[in-house]
């Protein structure tokens, strides 16, 4: 394996690890907060709505949008690290 292939392989491994971590966070927020821990979160209210309901309806979407921006920042750093930036 030449240097270019090793670099691309390392880049891809790091990219997949970022994806796994970010999707795990999103799953924990959407499934965990919206379904599994709904009863416990419903004891807290935000804007008149129970927190478990809020996460199920809107919170997971907000977290997903934030994770998109985090992924963009991580990928920009990764591109610079491996010399794939323009």
Rosetta silent file (secondary structure, phi, psi, omega in degrees, C-alpha in Angstrom):
SEQUENCE: XXXXXXXXXXXXXXXXXXXXXXXXXXXXXXXXXXXXXXXXXXXXXXXXXXXXXXXXXXXXXXXXXXXXXXXXXXXXXXXXXXXXXX
SCORE:     score description
SCORE:     0.000 S_00000001
   1 L     0.000  128.292 -178.630    0.000    0.000    0.000 S_00000001
   2 L   -83.404  176.194 -174.860    1.473    3.324   -0.993 S_00000001
   3 H   -63.636  -38.292 -179.192    1.479    6.524    1.048 S_00000001
   4 H   -65.042  -40.307  178.964   -1.529    8.011   -0.760 S_00000001
   5 H   -69.364  -38.213  177.524   -3.668    4.926   -0.042 S_00000001
   6 H   -64.357  -40.986  178.398   -2.604    4.871    3.612 S_00000001
   7 H   -63.639  -43.973  178.886   -3.493    8.532    3.936 S_00000001
   8 H   -66.163  -37.708  178.558   -6.906    7.953    2.331 S_00000001
   9 H   -66.504  -43.210  178.066   -7.526    4.928    4.543 S_00000001
  10 H   -64.799  -40.014  177.583   -6.661    6.861    7.710 S_00000001
  11 H   -60.790  -46.857 -178.092   -8.869    9.741    6.546 S_00000001
  12 H   -65.577  -41.209  178.318  -11.798    7.395    5.946 S_00000001
  13 H   -60.622  -43.461  179.771  -11.361    5.642    9.317 S_00000001
  14 H   -67.245  -39.231  177.765  -11.396    8.963   11.138 S_00000001
  15 H   -61.601  -45.799 -179.859  -14.416   10.122    9.129 S_00000001
  16 H   -64.794  -37.149  178.429  -16.363    6.941    9.990 S_00000001
  17 H   -66.348  -39.217  174.889  -15.496    7.311   13.673 S_00000001
  18 H   -60.756  -45.984  179.759  -16.863   10.891   13.637 S_00000001
  19 H   -60.327  -44.314 -179.571  -20.025    9.657   11.952 S_00000001
  20 H   -61.266  -45.954 -179.443  -20.462    6.853   14.466 S_00000001
  21 H   -63.449  -47.399 -177.518  -20.032    9.182   17.448 S_00000001
  22 H   -67.544  -38.977  177.861  -22.376   11.863   16.082 S_00000001
  23 H   -70.688  -30.789  174.713  -25.068    9.388   15.051 S_00000001
  24 H   -65.670  -41.614  176.274  -24.830    7.729   18.460 S_00000001
  25 H   -61.523  -46.381 -179.183  -25.437   11.100   20.103 S_00000001
  26 H   -62.801  -41.585  177.954  -28.406   11.738   17.825 S_00000001
  27 H   -62.002  -44.626 -179.562  -29.824    8.269   18.544 S_00000001
  28 H   -61.530  -39.739 -179.853  -29.416    8.782   22.293 S_00000001
  29 H   -72.612  -48.752 -174.736  -31.218   12.115   22.122 S_00000001
  30 H   -72.781  -48.485 -177.823  -34.011   11.101   19.752 S_00000001
  31 H   -82.458  -44.721 -177.783  -34.685    7.559   20.970 S_00000001
  32 H   -67.040  -56.675 -176.640  -33.439    7.900   24.537 S_00000001
  33 H   -73.265  -33.710 -176.882  -34.888   11.282   25.473 S_00000001
  34 H   -83.878  -23.324 -175.314  -37.988   10.970   23.305 S_00000001
  35 H  -126.634  -59.424 -173.005  -38.938    7.369   24.135 S_00000001
  36 H   -67.221  -45.956 -176.078  -36.852    5.572   26.784 S_00000001
  37 L  -103.684   19.888 -177.148  -36.463    8.375   29.330 S_00000001
  38 H   -58.027  -45.230 -177.056  -39.695   10.184   28.460 S_00000001
  39 H   -60.672  -44.740 -179.603  -41.351    9.508   31.817 S_00000001
  40 H   -68.205  -38.916 -178.770  -38.422   10.912   33.805 S_00000001
  41 H   -73.997  -23.087 -179.632  -38.061   13.932   31.513 S_00000001
  42 L   -69.099   -9.834  175.771  -41.777   14.696   31.643 S_00000001
  43 L   -75.362  -14.799  178.882  -41.323   15.919   35.209 S_00000001
  44 L  -106.435  140.667  179.460  -39.545   18.974   33.728 S_00000001
  45 E  -119.355  142.701  175.296  -41.409   21.519   31.602 S_00000001
  46 E  -126.656  119.230  178.237  -40.141   23.867   28.885 S_00000001
  47 L    58.131   31.460  179.587  -42.519   26.548   27.621 S_00000001
  48 L    87.000   -3.475  179.521  -45.493   24.721   29.114 S_00000001
  49 E  -109.567  146.165  176.951  -44.616   21.416   27.440 S_00000001
  50 E   -67.196  141.493 -173.708  -43.190   18.347   29.139 S_00000001
  51 H   -61.880  -38.834  177.702  -39.502   17.878   28.325 S_00000001
  52 H   -61.893  -42.484  176.692  -39.930   14.285   27.068 S_00000001
  53 H   -63.944  -42.722 -178.590  -42.635   15.439   24.650 S_00000001
  54 H   -61.588  -44.330  178.252  -40.493   18.399   23.570 S_00000001
  55 H   -63.254  -40.028 -179.408  -37.518   16.143   22.765 S_00000001
  56 H   -66.132  -35.036 -175.153  -39.742   13.753   20.825 S_00000001
  57 H   -92.300  -41.910 -173.256  -41.294   16.568   18.777 S_00000001
  58 H  -129.621  -35.744 -172.818  -38.577   19.216   18.390 S_00000001
  59 H   -58.361  -42.315 -178.728  -35.507   18.596   20.520 S_00000001
  60 H   -67.846  -30.124  176.652  -34.088   15.773   18.446 S_00000001
  61 H   -68.606  -44.355  177.786  -34.430   17.892   15.303 S_00000001
  62 H   -60.507  -44.625  179.298  -32.549   20.775   16.934 S_00000001
  63 H   -62.058  -41.092  179.119  -29.828   18.391   18.111 S_00000001
  64 H   -61.591  -42.810  178.895  -29.569   16.918   14.603 S_00000001
  65 H   -64.662  -41.404  177.154  -29.092   20.379   13.056 S_00000001
  66 H   -62.428  -41.486  179.171  -26.427   21.221   15.660 S_00000001
  67 H   -64.747  -31.192  175.506  -24.688   17.905   14.917 S_00000001
  68 H   -61.980  -45.706  179.254  -24.623   18.799   11.213 S_00000001
  69 H   -66.967  -36.484  175.491  -22.681   21.973   12.017 S_00000001
  70 H   -63.017  -43.444  178.935  -20.369   20.030   14.352 S_00000001
  71 H   -62.141  -40.810  178.019  -19.756   17.505   11.547 S_00000001
  72 H   -60.134  -46.023 -179.984  -18.934   20.323    9.115 S_00000001
  73 H   -63.600  -44.309  178.657  -16.397   21.756   11.561 S_00000001
  74 H   -62.250  -41.662 -178.578  -14.860   18.331   12.219 S_00000001
  75 H   -69.285  -35.703  176.207  -14.615   17.551    8.507 S_00000001
  76 H   -62.618  -42.254  176.839  -12.984   20.900    7.737 S_00000001
  77 H   -64.760  -41.109 -179.419  -10.333   20.140   10.374 S_00000001
  78 H   -66.042  -41.435  177.371   -9.933   16.598    9.018 S_00000001
  79 H   -59.949  -43.020  178.868   -9.561   17.863    5.439 S_00000001
  80 H   -66.729  -39.111 -179.606   -6.817   20.258    6.548 S_00000001
  81 H   -60.835  -39.231 -177.506   -5.098   17.532    8.564 S_00000001
  82 H  -100.234    4.455  176.293   -4.857   15.213    5.547 S_00000001
  83 L    76.551   26.013  178.249   -4.344   17.932    2.935 S_00000001
  84 L   -99.404    3.642  177.421   -7.691   17.577    1.194 S_00000001
  85 L   -75.862  159.900 -176.191   -8.737   21.183    1.751 S_00000001
  86 L   -96.618    0.000    0.000   -8.840   23.512   -1.215 S_00000001
